């Protein structure tokens, strides 16, 4: 993203306050105070917990989707799109099936 802003002088001026704001938000909610390895371990722990919920069910709370299913699906979709976390679902069969199942529910 920084490369996009650095293409023009206006971008340089716009990027600095934007980056500072994002860094303050990350620090405020806690992620910015952790090492990248700690953040990754937290992500893996949360995904393990979600996989446990989905092991015996098609959806988080049983046989039908609730609002939490749509919220989780969008977050998992983002994880597969972000360069740093694309492979996060690679070995998680229950999560891959869940993500694949949800678009049919939305239609």
Beta strands, then each sheet from edge to edge (+ up, - down):
end
